Structure formats: C-alpha cells, structure tokens
Amino acid sequence: MALTGRTALLAALGSLPVALLEPSWLGVAAVNSPLAVAMMCDYALAAPVRKLRFTRSGDTHVRQGEMAETNLQLTNTSSRPLRALLRDAWPPSNAVPRATDAARHRVDVPAGGTRELHTQLRPTRRGEAVAHSVTVRSYGPLGLISRQATHRVPGSLHVLPPFHSRRLLAAKTARLRELDGRTSALGRGEGTEFDSLRRYVPGDDTRSIDWRATARRSEVAVRTWRPERDRRVLIVLDTGRTSAGRVGDAPRLDAAMDAALLLAALASRAGDRVDLLAFDRELRAQVRGKAAPQLLPALVDGLASLEPHLVETDARGLAAEILRSTPRRALVVLLTTLDTTPVEEGLLPVLGRLTDRHTLLVASVADPRLAEMAAARGTVEKVYQAAAAHKAQAERDRAAGLLRRRGVTVVDAPPADLASALADAYLSAKAAGKL
C-alpha cells in the first residue's frame, strides 16, 4: 500500500534529528512526499561533521589594538565532499570592528581533502584571549537540511599592553645621551660622577671651574659630570579601586602602565636596574632581576593580564612590600592617585618609612575633563560643574603639596602626557644626581 504524504514524511524523517531540519520546510514537506524524499537524500549526501579534524596555528602574541591572524586547518576525513559554514568562536573582544562575520567561513572541501582558513583578529582587551570551539554546519547539495556539530579546538592569543608612548623613546634617549656626555652640549653636564675636562664657554657654572687644571693650561678648564649608572629604579603600580576609574575610554591603570613601560625602557638604556611590582591588598605582579635586553618583554608579558581590583589599597602593606623587596636605596616611582583621602589616610602615615630609605616619586593620572568643566559657563548646570571641578582640582593640588613638602617629587598629568612627564622627571633626577 502506498504511503500518504504525511506518513512518508514521518517514515523518511524518523531517523533524522529534528534539530537538523530547517523549520520553515516542515509544514511544506508534511504534505509533499517528493520533497520529503529530497530532504532525506539531501541529508544522506551531506558530509558528516563529527569526524572532521582541526589543527590550529598562527599568532600567539599581539599588542592590544593591532591585527593578529589565527589559522585553522580543516581535514575532511569522510568520503563525501563537505559544503559547510564554519564559525571559529573567539571572544567578542577579539573581533575586527564592524566585521561581525570575521570568524565565519564558507568552505568546500573534497573528500579526504584539507583547507586552511584564516581569521583576522584585533583584540580590544589585554590578557589571555581563548577560543574553545569550532562549529561546523554541513549542507547537502540541495541545501535543504544541514548537519551541525561543535568541536573543541583550543586556541589562545596573549594580548599585550599597547605601549603607545614608545614613539617618545627616541627623543628621551637623545636627552639622556646629552646628560651622559655622549653628545656635545653647551650646558654643563650635571650629575655626581666626574667625566672629563673641557674648555670653559660662556654660560658654564663657575663652580665647575677646575682651578688646578686651569693653572696648568693656557685656558680656563671646567669639569664635566655624567649621571650615575647602575642605580636601582622600582616602579610600583597601585592596582586598587582608584586605578579602575576611567579617564576617557580607558581605566587609569592603562595610562599608568604605558608610563611605566616608557620609564623602564629609558632607565634600562641609562644603565639602571629596573624592577616592577603591582599591589593593592596583595602582590598582583612582579618583575625582578631582568637584564636590559629581557626587561621590556618581561614587563609587557607580566602586565598583560593585570586588571584593577575594586578594593581599597593597603598603604601599610604596600610600604612593607617595597621595603622588603628593595632593601638598598632606590628611586621608587609610585603610580597611584592624588585623591585626598587615599593620600592623607593611606600614604602620608607610611611616607616617612619610605623616604628614610628611598627617593620617592609619585605619579598620578589627571582627568582632562576637569579643566574643561572648570572653564564651562553659560548655564546654571555648567556653573555648578565648574565649581565642582575647581574644588576637585584644589583637593588634588593640596594632596600634591603635602607630598612635596615631605620631599616627594610629584607628577600629575593627563593620560596623553603622563608618560612624557614621568620620563622628564626621571631625567631631571638623573641629572641632579638624586638617584
């Protein structure tokens, strides 16, 4: 007896997973047995997806905001050609902007063949980006029914800090060379280590005249100095709640990290030994004892996964960690906040312990929005905003003044200028022999 259309459909589809059917076809196929047969044949001819093999390769490290490429090699082990749509499931923060289909690929792989698929990524967050799976939907020649499976294909991409201030390194290094006596300069080279004698030129400090050498010559001779080398620099990142505050499009911690990288690169070129630690209520990251060639790679790798923590920084614990990790005298560069409460209640009570042993420099990320608000006028709301901005800036200036009166060098600059200002402060300390 011949089967009716509905009975034929049910018999034909009895062995098919309903999830594999396009829902819009069910009603049509229910009254059309030729279509049901076509769907069954389409399913039978679709290449199986559970036996596909994958191999992942490509970039493993990339700077935040730069392009990376990950490669996926697909091998069709079946005896049927594969016509499929494939999705390589990377986190959304690794997608190329305005290209949501960047990780989707249409593939045609002959039986027993292989294809290599390339996915372009531009990470927008630091840290470890992990891809767990690849989903494949295999279609028959008619495209009526698909088989689908998800394969676990582990992959990772280590996203490093962007280091925008790298462009400033050449100019800061040139200034360092002037201080170090490797480039001629009209001014006297300051520092604490004697370098050489040269002829006096107008503008030289008369205190640098070497009278004994002058007596032996027919011209006035002056001493030149060079900055001391092989000094210790400890960079400390405060990763407490204040570092999570956003200035522009990024948290304060990101600007502090960028400034720390420029300072570390500059200090290592100056021949100083640079260490770094990140702390809030516990030690979050540490880089110690690295030689100059390995320092910068170690720093960017160590800072890649560092994130702010929404806890109040333990100033006493921070001071104890600094003194424990750096017992010998050093320049300690603390990147933290200049908010009144953390400074007065946290930093000031432990300041004496730090300044007794180390030279302390405090750097903070200022919000350029404060200056814009302070200058705004025209409406009642803007006047209130201006008053609030003036009050906030006055509190920051007061906190900075308290630190300066205790012998601390303070750098307060917006994110775009912080790295340069911090590098200049280091060079000034180097020239004055304060390290």
Residue pairs with C-beta under 8 A, 6 or more apart in sequence:
3 11
3 33
4 33
5 30
5 31
5 32
5 33
5 36
6 30
6 31
8 33
8 36
8 37
9 29
9 30
9 33
9 36
12 36
12 37
12 39
12 40
13 21
13 29
13 36
13 39
13 40
16 40
16 43
16 145
19 148
20 43
20 145
20 146
20 147
20 148
21 39
21 145
22 144
22 145
22 146
25 35
25 39
25 144
28 35
29 35
29 36
29 39
38 142
38 144
39 142
39 144
39 145
41 140
41 142
42 139
42 140
42 141
42 142
42 143
42 144
42 145
43 140
43 144
43 145
43 147
44 140
45 80
45 140
45 141
46 80
46 83
46 138
46 139
46 140
46 145
46 146
46 147
47 76
47 78
47 80
47 81
47 82
47 83
47 84
47 109
47 111
47 138
47 147
48 78
48 80
48 138
48 147
49 82
49 84
49 136
49 137
49 138
49 147
49 148
49 149
50 149
51 77
51 78
52 74
52 75
52 76
52 77
52 82
52 136
52 149
52 151
53 74
53 75
53 77
54 72
54 73
54 74
54 75
54 134
54 151
54 153
55 72
55 73
55 75
56 70
56 71
56 72
56 73
56 131
56 153
56 154
56 155
57 70
57 71
57 73
58 68
58 69
58 70
58 71
58 118
59 68
59 69
59 70
59 157
60 156
60 157
60 158
61 157
61 158
61 160
62 68
62 121
62 123
62 157
62 158
62 159
62 160
63 159
63 160
63 161
63 162
63 163
64 123
64 124
64 125
64 126
64 159
64 160
64 161
64 162
65 122
65 123
65 124
65 162
66 122
66 123
66 162
67 96
67 120
67 121
67 122
68 120
68 121
68 122
68 123
68 157
69 118
69 119
69 120
69 121
70 88
70 90
70 118
70 119
70 121
70 131
70 155
70 157
71 116
71 117
71 118
71 119
72 86
72 88
72 116
72 117
72 118
72 119
72 134
72 153
73 114
73 115
73 116
73 117
74 86
74 107
74 109
74 114
74 115
74 116
74 117
75 109
75 113
75 114
76 82
76 109
76 110
76 111
76 112
76 113
76 114
77 112
78 111
79 111
79 112
80 111
81 108
81 109
81 110
81 111
82 107
82 108
82 109
82 110
82 138
83 107
83 108
83 138
83 139
83 140
83 141
84 106
84 107
84 109
84 136
84 137
84 138
84 139
85 104
85 105
85 106
85 107
85 136
85 137
85 139
86 104
86 105
86 106
86 107
86 117
86 134
86 135
86 136
86 137
87 103
87 104
87 105
87 134
87 135
88 103
88 105
88 117
88 119
88 131
88 134
88 153
89 103
89 131
89 132
89 133
89 134
89 135
90 103
90 119
90 121
90 129
90 131
90 155
90 157
91 129
91 130
91 131
93 123
93 124
93 125
93 129
94 121
94 122
94 123
94 124
94 129
94 157
94 159
95 102
95 103
95 121
95 122
96 102
96 120
96 121
96 122
97 122
99 120
102 119
102 120
102 121
103 119
105 117
105 119
107 115
107 117
108 115
109 115
121 129
121 157
123 129
123 157
123 159
125 159
126 159
126 160
126 161
126 303
126 304
126 305
126 306
127 159
127 304
127 305
127 307
128 156
128 157
128 158
128 159
128 304
128 305
129 156
129 157
129 158
129 159
130 154
130 155
130 156
131 153
131 154
131 155
131 156
131 157
132 152
132 153
132 154
133 150
133 151
133 152
133 153
134 150
134 151
134 153
135 148
135 149
135 150
135 151
136 148
136 149
136 150
136 151
137 146
137 147
137 148
138 146
138 147
138 148
139 145
139 146
140 146
158 301
158 304
159 304
160 300
160 301
160 303
160 304
161 254
161 257
161 258
161 261
161 300
161 303
161 304
162 258
163 258
163 261
163 262
163 300
164 258
164 419
165 258
165 259
165 261
165 262
165 419
165 420
166 261
166 262
166 265
168 262
168 419
168 420
168 423
169 262
169 265
169 266
172 262
172 266
172 420
172 423
172 424
172 427
173 266
173 269
174 183
175 427
176 266
176 269
176 270
176 427
176 430
177 183
178 185
178 189
179 189
179 190
179 191
179 226
179 227
179 427
179 430
179 431
180 189
180 226
180 227
180 270
181 189
181 195
181 196
181 224
181 226
186 201
186 203
187 203
187 204
188 204
188 205
188 208
188 222
188 224
188 225
189 195
189 224
189 225
189 226
189 431
190 225
190 227
190 431
190 432
190 433
191 225
191 226
191 227
191 228
191 430
191 431
191 433
192 225
192 227
192 228
192 433
193 225
193 226
193 227
193 228
193 229
194 223
194 224
194 225
194 226
195 223
195 224
195 225
195 226
196 223
196 224
197 210
197 213
197 221
197 222
197 223
197 224
198 221
198 222
198 224
199 219
199 220
199 221
199 222
200 209
200 219
200 220
200 221
200 222
204 222
205 222
208 222
208 223
208 224
208 225
209 220
209 221
209 222
209 223
210 221
210 222
210 223
213 221
214 220
214 221
225 433
227 270
227 430
227 431
227 433
227 435
228 430
228 433
228 435
229 270
229 271
229 272
230 271
230 272
230 273
231 272
231 273
231 330
231 331
231 435
232 272
232 273
232 275
232 326
232 328
232 329
232 330
232 331
233 263
233 264
233 267
233 272
233 273
233 274
233 275
233 330
233 331
233 333
233 426
233 435
234 274
234 275
234 276
234 277
234 322
234 325
234 326
234 330
234 331
234 332
234 333
234 358
235 260
235 263
235 264
235 274
235 275
235 276
235 277
235 333
235 335
236 276
236 277
236 278
236 279
236 318
236 322
236 332
236 333
236 334
236 335
236 336
237 243
237 253
237 256
237 257
237 260
237 276
237 277
237 278
237 279
237 285
237 306
237 335
238 256
238 279
238 280
238 313
238 318
238 334
238 335
238 336
238 337
239 253
239 278
239 279
239 280
239 284
239 306
239 307
239 308
239 309
239 313
240 280
240 281
240 308
240 309
240 311
240 312
240 313
240 342
241 280
241 308
241 309
241 310
241 311
241 312
241 313
242 252
242 313
242 336
242 337
242 339
242 342
243 251
243 252
243 253
243 256
243 308
243 336
243 337
244 251
244 252
244 253
244 308
244 309
244 310
245 251
245 252
246 252
247 255
247 365
247 366
247 367
247 368
247 369
247 414
247 415
248 368
248 415
250 415
251 308
252 308
252 337
252 365
252 415
253 306
253 307
253 308
254 415
255 365
255 415
255 418
255 419
256 335
256 363
256 365
256 418
257 303
257 306
258 415
258 418
258 419
259 335
259 363
259 418
259 419
259 422
259 423
260 276
260 299
260 303
260 333
260 335
261 296
261 299
261 300
261 303
261 419
262 419
262 420
262 422
262 423
263 274
263 333
263 419
263 422
263 423
263 426
264 274
264 276
264 295
264 296
264 299
265 295
265 296
266 423
266 426
266 427
267 274
267 426
268 274
268 292
268 295
268 296
269 292
270 430
272 435
274 290
274 295
275 286
275 287
275 288
275 289
275 325
275 326
276 285
276 286
276 287
276 288
276 299
276 302
277 283
277 285
277 286
277 287
277 288
277 321
277 322
277 325
278 284
278 285
278 286
278 303
278 306
279 313
279 314
279 317
279 318
279 321
280 309
280 311
280 313
280 314
281 309
281 311
281 312
281 313
281 314
281 317
282 317
283 321
284 306
284 309
285 302
285 303
285 306
286 302
286 325
287 295
287 298
287 299
287 302
288 325
290 298
290 299
312 342
312 346
313 336
313 342
313 346
315 342
315 346
315 347
315 349
315 350
316 349
316 350
318 350
319 350
319 353
319 354
322 332
322 354
322 358
323 353
323 354
323 357
326 332
326 358
327 357
329 357
329 358
329 359
330 358
330 359
331 358
331 359
331 361
331 426
331 429
331 434
331 435
332 354
332 358
332 359
332 360
332 361
333 361
333 363
333 422
333 426
334 360
334 361
334 362
334 363
335 363
335 364
335 365
336 342
336 347
336 362
336 363
336 364
337 343
337 364
338 362
338 364
338 366
338 396
338 399
338 400
338 410
338 412
339 395
339 396
339 399
340 395
340 396
340 398
340 399
343 399
343 402
343 403
344 399
344 402
347 362
347 403
348 402
348 403
348 406
351 360
351 403
351 406
351 408
352 406
354 360
355 406
355 407
355 408
359 409
359 429
359 434
359 435
360 407
360 408
360 409
361 408
361 409
361 410
361 411
361 422
361 425
361 426
361 429
362 403
362 408
362 409
362 410
362 411
363 410
363 411
363 412
363 413
363 418
363 421
363 422
363 425
364 396
364 410
364 411
364 412
365 413
365 414
365 415
365 418
366 396
366 412
366 413
366 414
366 418
367 414
368 414
368 415
368 416
370 389
370 392
370 393
371 389
371 393
373 382
373 385
373 386
373 388
373 389
374 386
374 389
374 390
374 393
375 386
376 382
376 383
376 385
376 386
377 383
377 386
396 412
400 410
400 412
403 410
404 410
409 425
409 429
411 418
411 421
411 422
411 425
413 420
413 421
413 422
429 435
